[in-house]
Amino acid sequence: MVGALQYAAVHTRPDISAKVGELQSAVCKATVAELVAANRVLYEAKQNPVSLMVLPIAPEDVTFCAFSDASFLSNKQNCAHQGTLIFATTPQLLENKRAIVAPVAWTSKRIPRVVRSTLGAEAAALCNSVDRLMWIRVLWAWMRNPLCNWRQPEQLLLEERTPALVTDCKGAYDLLTRTAIPQCSEHRTTIECLLIRERLRENCVARWVSSQAMLSDCLTKSMDSEILRECLRTGMYSLRDEEHVLKERLDKRQRVSWVKDQAKLAENTTCGDMESANQVNDIKFPSMHDFWTWRDSHELVRVHQKPRVVKFTPIGITDCPVDLRKLSAQRVTNFGNRTETDFWVGTRAFQRQERPWTGTTSFFLEN
């Protein structure tokens, strides 16, 4: 089973690459838990088919965009992982417009050295991503013109379209884009950032996106891959201006504090006043991000403002406010017009729905 999943992950399924990598590392010491995890990955792959589309892009407009991400101590083996996802796209992407994206290469593997921090892991992943991006650019230039001067790639790439190197690590982005010499406590990370800046001078730009918009996030850790699958399904993506996103994050902090105040009001509502308690479900939030809230001291609610096509399970969700072992197996999903009660563990945890939905998912603390 792991061999079949690995073949699919290498050729057509980047969305399950990280999960398959964890299974491969546990083959020699596998237990029933690993068998259950393998069945879960297989079920997820079957329930969420992916088609890699060949989209029409004029040869003179082809450019590339590389998404680079890393996870520091992401599993029980205490090692860092890196993920790279390279798309063929058009110049409109760098103009913050919705543009065609088609995957051409991806990797999901362990960082081959020990890193001391998240910034060190991100810098190591960016080094590998920018090297592979430049190699693909040289290969594309040679395919267009076999007589090009590929022996001097620095000069050749200056004449090619400008690609983008995308990261969600604000610290690494600041080190790469500021005019001063990079300074951090880890000298090896400083050297790697200087090497990346040398590569960026070959007609390449660094861009930053929020973690919610990072497409290669699911290549580094076991998590929900719905964002990447949706991008592969539509074949479209858009970058956003970094200053605008940072301003939105500041506004979001204010909205979160307001949501917490509303949750406290709901907790103080008496059980007999059902009409007031139901007002929590009728709140319209301006943000499209999902968030957690407490309905009472034993009911934890996940509010889904972003449409999704599968049921929600807290497995792999890093911002869950409680330990998963403290939750009972019961799950109550409110689709808006109907409610279903089932279990969030097992093979039907990611049950697919007929159409996208928004609503809430309730979990309960064990007595």
HELIX and SHEET records of a PDB file:
HELIX    1   1 VAL A    2  HIS A   11  1                                  10    
HELIX    2   2 PRO A   14  ILE A   16  5                                   3    
HELIX    3   3 SER A   17  SER A   25  1                                   9    
HELIX    4   4 VAL A   27  LYS A   29  5                                   3    
HELIX    5   5 VAL A   32  GLN A   47  1                                  16    
HELIX    6   6 PRO A   59  ASP A   61  5                                   3    
HELIX    7   7 PRO A   91  GLU A   95  5                                   5    
HELIX    8   8 THR A  118  ARG A  144  1                                  27    
HELIX    9   9 PRO A  153  LEU A  158  1                                   6    
HELIX   10  10 LYS A  170  THR A  177  1                                   8    
HELIX   11  11 HIS A  187  LEU A  200  1                                  14    
HELIX   12  12 SER A  211  ALA A  213  5                                   3    
HELIX   13  13 ASP A  217  LEU A  219  5                                   3    
HELIX   14  14 GLU A  226  THR A  234  1                                   9    
HELIX   15  15 GLU A  242  GLU A  267  1                                  26    
HELIX   16  16 MET A  274  ALA A  277  1                                   4    
HELIX   17  17 ASN A  278  VAL A  280  5                                   3    
HELIX   18  18 LEU A  324  LYS A  326  5                                   3    
SHEET    1   A 6 VAL A 205  TRP A 208  0                                        
SHEET    2   A 6 ALA A 164  THR A 167  1                                        
SHEET    3   A 6 THR A  63  SER A  71  1                                        
SHEET    4   A 6 HIS A  81  THR A  89 -1                                        
SHEET    5   A 6 ALA A  99  ARG A 110 -1                                        
SHEET    6   A 6 MET A 236  TYR A 237 -1                                        
SHEET    1   B 5 PHE A 291  ASP A 296  0                                        
SHEET    2   B 5 GLU A 299  VAL A 310 -1                                        
SHEET    3   B 5 ARG A 352  LEU A 365 -1                                        
SHEET    4   B 5 LEU A 327  ASN A 334 -1                                        
SHEET    5   B 5 THR A 339  PHE A 343 -1                                        
END                                                                             
